[in-house]
Amino acid sequence: MIQASDLEAGLAAAPAAAEADGLAEAGTEQPLLGLLTDGVAVAPLEQLGVSRDKVLAQSADAGSPLT
């Protein structure tokens, strides 16, 4: 079972990811991408069909400034 403390690192990475992408604040993609880089969340998210590549592709399709 995933504990809340296990997810903190991925969520904490969101502001840095937004800054690296040239954004003033994190959108919905950055926390999700952070969770996909944190080992404990990767497997459950991938079992649900969520992957880093799919998030990036959807962001590009939606015109997000992320890509």
Buried (B, 14 or more C-beta within 10 A) or exposed (E): EEEEEEBEBBBEBBBEBBEEBEBEEBBEBBBBBBBBEBEBBBEEBEEEEBEBEEBBEBBEEEEBEBB
